[in-house]
Amino acid sequence: MINTVVQQGLRDEGVLKGPGLNLTVLERLPLTLEQERILQTYKPGQRIEFARRSPTAGIKAGTWGTITEVDQEKARVTFRTDSGEARRFFPQALALNRTRETLRLYEAKSLTVYRGDQIRWTTNDKERGLLNADIASITGIGSQGVLVETATRQQVLLPLNDPMLRRLDLAYALNAHMAQGLTSEKGIVVMDSRERYLSNQRLFLVTITRTRDDPLLFVDSVEKLSRRLMVNTGDKTSSLEVLGKLATDAPGSLQAIGQPPPTPLAPPGRNQADRTALLARQAPSPAPGLEGRLKRDPNIEI
């Protein structure tokens, strides 16, 4: 919705030129391996791709199709391949040990692009330097195809039937994961304290540092978001920590519960007093907390 509103504003300002080109693009559904085995995940009209061979489904790698039927009684999905062949498979029979990229599911959506639009790729075409999540600009649209300028300033002409014209989206609004590694002069960051797992220190620092100047932060509640950021680091927790068999002792180090901390090794050839003094001087100072880092930045208020 944000992408559409920004694009319309740029059209009104005259930044985007031309009559535009109507595209049907594929938006990949973010599914876990277990969700791929659930029949309710599949809907008629969705596009399906078997990027790798699936022996249990009897489908070879590189097979594309459109789902035509989801049989609840037989727990079976029917799709028609791009070559016109009807194929069927049982999601529940997909191998538990298959790789994550075996099956991909997409929803088709209509998109109109104009000369001057900013886009991002949703898959890789490494031979032409078009990489997933990279930003590109449309510099021309004509009868021969769409001319784009990549993130590395390379000009690439995509014919009108080029598959990459189905694997793109507008790039005026990005989530924090897409924005990693990107930098902009100015930007607007939106965070909501009600998004418990997304409101964490890691994602906050990623989003707030994507802009070189004047980051503008919109929140539902400064107090609630600040409180959530102070307690939610965004670090991944191991199974042993969840079970209480391993505890975080200090940033970057883990210590088994009930075990004394390891004694650091001192350089040989010194007496005990010298070694103790040397280790004290070498001990790293505690890492500043998030609040301390933010308060030292005059451009950020919290």
C-alpha positions in Angstrom: 0.0 0.0 0.0 2.8 2.4 0.9 4.6 1.6 -2.4 1.4 2.4 -4.3 0.8 5.7 -2.5 4.4 6.8 -3.0 4.3 5.9 -6.7 1.1 7.9 -7.2 2.7 10.9 -5.5 5.7 10.7 -7.8 3.4 10.5 -10.8 1.5 13.6 -9.6 4.9 15.5 -9.2 6.0 14.5 -12.7 9.0 12.5 -11.5 7.7 9.3 -13.2 7.3 9.5 -16.9 5.5 7.7 -19.7 2.2 5.8 -20.0 3.6 2.9 -17.9 3.9 -0.8 -18.5 1.4 -3.3 -16.9 3.1 -6.4 -15.4 2.0 -9.5 -13.6 4.6 -10.1 -11.0 5.0 -13.1 -8.6 5.2 -12.5 -4.9 6.7 -15.4 -3.0 4.9 -16.6 0.1 7.2 -16.9 3.1 6.5 -20.5 4.2 8.1 -22.8 6.7 8.9 -26.4 5.7 6.0 -27.6 7.8 3.5 -25.1 6.3 4.4 -26.5 2.9 3.1 -29.9 4.1 -0.3 -28.4 5.2 -3.1 -28.6 2.6 -4.7 -25.3 3.7 -1.6 -23.5 2.5 -2.5 -24.1 -1.2 -5.2 -22.1 -3.1 -6.3 -22.3 -6.7 -4.6 -19.6 -8.9 -1.3 -19.7 -7.0 1.9 -20.3 -8.9 4.1 -23.2 -7.8 7.7 -24.0 -8.6 9.7 -27.1 -7.8 13.2 -25.6 -7.8 14.7 -29.0 -6.8 13.6 -32.5 -7.6 11.0 -34.0 -5.2 11.2 -37.8 -5.3 8.3 -38.2 -3.0 6.1 -36.1 -5.2 7.6 -37.5 -8.4 8.3 -34.0 -9.8 11.5 -33.0 -11.4 13.5 -29.8 -10.8 12.5 -26.7 -12.7 8.8 -27.5 -13.0 6.5 -24.5 -13.0 2.7 -24.6 -12.8 -0.6 -23.0 -11.7 -2.7 -24.6 -9.0 -6.1 -25.5 -10.4 -7.6 -27.6 -7.6 -7.2 -28.4 -3.9 -9.0 -31.6 -3.0 -9.8 -31.5 0.7 -11.2 -35.0 0.8 -8.2 -36.6 -0.9 -5.7 -34.1 0.6 -4.3 -33.6 -2.9 -3.2 -30.6 -4.9 -3.6 -30.4 -8.7 -1.6 -28.0 -10.8 -1.2 -27.5 -14.6 2.4 -27.1 -15.7 3.4 -24.4 -18.1 3.6 -27.1 -20.8 -0.1 -27.9 -20.3 0.4 -31.1 -18.3 -1.8 -31.8 -15.3 0.2 -32.9 -12.2 -0.9 -33.9 -8.7 0.9 -34.3 -5.4 0.1 -34.8 -1.7 1.6 -32.0 0.5 1.6 -34.3 3.5 3.9 -36.7 1.6 6.7 -34.1 1.1 9.9 -35.5 2.6 10.7 -34.2 6.1 14.4 -34.0 5.2 14.0 -32.0 2.0 15.9 -28.8 1.5 14.2 -25.4 2.1 14.3 -24.4 -1.6 12.6 -27.6 -3.0 9.2 -26.0 -3.3 8.3 -22.4 -3.8 4.8 -20.9 -3.8 3.8 -17.5 -5.3 0.8 -15.3 -5.6 0.4 -13.2 -8.8 -0.4 -9.5 -8.5 -0.7 -6.7 -11.1 1.9 -3.9 -11.1 2.3 -0.9 -13.3 5.8 0.5 -13.7 7.0 3.8 -15.2 10.2 5.4 -16.3 12.0 6.6 -13.2 10.5 4.0 -10.9 12.7 2.4 -8.2 12.3 -1.4 -8.0 13.9 -4.3 -6.2 14.5 -7.8 -7.5 12.8 -10.7 -5.7 15.1 -13.5 -7.1 18.6 -13.8 -8.5 19.9 -13.6 -12.0 23.6 -13.7 -11.2 24.8 -13.8 -14.9 23.3 -10.3 -15.5 24.1 -9.0 -12.0 20.5 -8.8 -10.9 20.5 -10.0 -7.3 17.7 -10.6 -4.8 16.7 -7.5 -2.8 19.1 -5.2 -4.8 17.6 -1.9 -5.8 17.5 -0.8 -9.5 15.9 2.1 -11.4 13.9 1.9 -14.6 15.5 4.3 -17.1 13.4 3.4 -20.2 10.4 1.5 -21.5 9.9 0.8 -25.1 8.9 -1.8 -27.7 12.2 -3.6 -27.3 11.7 -4.0 -23.5 12.6 -2.3 -20.2 16.0 -0.7 -19.6 17.1 -0.8 -16.0 20.1 0.6 -14.2 21.4 -1.8 -11.5 22.8 -1.0 -8.1 26.3 -1.2 -9.7 25.3 1.4 -12.4 25.1 -1.3 -15.1 22.5 -0.9 -17.9 20.5 -4.0 -18.6 17.8 -4.4 -21.3 15.0 -6.8 -20.3 12.8 -8.0 -23.3 9.1 -7.8 -22.6 8.9 -11.6 -22.2 11.9 -11.6 -19.8 11.2 -13.7 -16.7 12.8 -11.1 -14.5 10.0 -8.7 -15.3 7.9 -11.1 -13.2 10.3 -11.1 -10.4 10.4 -7.5 -9.2 8.5 -5.1 -7.0 8.5 -1.4 -6.1 11.1 -0.4 -3.6 9.8 2.7 -2.0 9.0 0.7 1.2 11.1 -2.1 2.5 11.1 -4.2 5.7 14.1 -4.2 7.9 15.5 -7.5 6.6 15.4 -6.2 3.0 17.0 -2.9 4.0 20.1 -4.5 5.5 23.2 -3.3 3.6 21.3 -0.4 2.0 21.9 3.3 2.7 19.8 6.3 1.9 20.2 10.0 2.4 16.9 10.3 4.2 14.3 7.8 5.4 11.2 7.1 7.4 11.2 4.3 9.9 7.9 2.8 11.3 7.9 0.6 14.4 5.0 -0.7 16.5 5.5 -1.9 20.1 2.7 -4.4 19.5 4.9 -6.3 17.1 6.6 -8.1 20.0 9.3 -10.0 18.1 10.0 -7.4 15.5 10.5 -4.6 18.1 14.0 -5.6 19.2 17.4 -4.0 19.4 18.9 -5.6 16.4 16.1 -4.6 14.0 15.9 -1.1 15.5 19.6 -0.5 15.0 19.5 -1.8 11.4 16.6 0.4 10.4 17.7 3.6 12.2 21.1 3.4 10.6 20.0 3.0 7.0 19.8 6.8 6.6 22.8 9.1 6.5 20.8 12.1 7.7 17.6 12.9 9.5 16.0 9.5 10.2 12.4 10.1 11.0 10.8 7.5 13.4 7.1 6.9 13.6 5.9 4.8 16.6 2.6 4.0 18.3 4.0 4.8 21.7 7.4 6.1 22.6 7.2 4.8 26.1 6.0 1.3 25.2 8.5 0.9 22.3 11.4 2.1 24.5 10.5 -0.3 27.2 10.2 -3.2 24.7 13.6 -2.4 23.1 15.3 -2.4 26.5 14.3 -6.0 27.2 14.2 -7.5 23.7 17.7 -7.8 22.3 16.6 -9.8 19.2 19.3 -12.4 19.8 18.5 -16.0 18.9 18.0 -18.3 21.8 19.4 -21.9 21.7 17.5 -24.9 22.9 19.9 -25.4 25.8 19.1 -21.8 27.0 15.3 -22.5 26.7 15.7 -25.7 28.8 17.7 -23.8 31.4 20.9 -25.8 30.8 22.9 -22.9 29.5 22.9 -19.3 30.6 24.2 -16.2 29.0 27.1 -15.0 31.2 28.1 -11.9 29.3 27.8 -10.5 25.8 29.3 -12.9 23.4 30.0 -15.7 25.9 28.0 -18.6 27.3 28.5 -20.4 30.6 26.9 -23.7 31.7 24.7 -23.3 34.7 26.3 -24.6 37.9 29.8 -24.4 36.5 32.4 -21.8 37.7 33.6 -19.4 35.0 36.8 -20.5 33.3 40.1 -19.0 34.6 41.8 -16.9 31.9 45.3 -17.9 30.9 48.0 -15.4 31.8 51.3 -15.1 30.0 54.0 -17.4 31.5 57.1 -16.1 33.2 55.4 -13.8 35.7 54.5 -14.1 39.3 50.9 -14.4 40.4 50.6 -10.7 41.3 51.9 -9.6 38.0 49.7 -12.0 36.1 46.6 -10.7 38.0 47.4 -7.1 37.3 48.0 -7.8 33.6 44.7 -9.7 33.2 42.9 -6.8 34.9 44.3 -4.4 32.4 43.5 -6.7 29.5 39.9 -7.3 30.6 37.4 -5.7 28.1 35.2 -3.0 29.5 31.5 -3.8 29.7 29.7 -3.2 26.4 27.4 -0.2 26.7 23.7 -0.9 26.7 21.3 0.2 24.0 20.1 3.2 26.0 23.6 4.4 26.6 24.5 4.2 22.9 21.4 6.1 21.9 21.8 8.8 24.5 25.3 9.6 23.2 23.9 10.1 19.7 22.6 13.8 19.5 20.4 12.9 16.5 18.3 10.3 18.4 16.0 11.0 21.2 14.5 8.2 23.4 
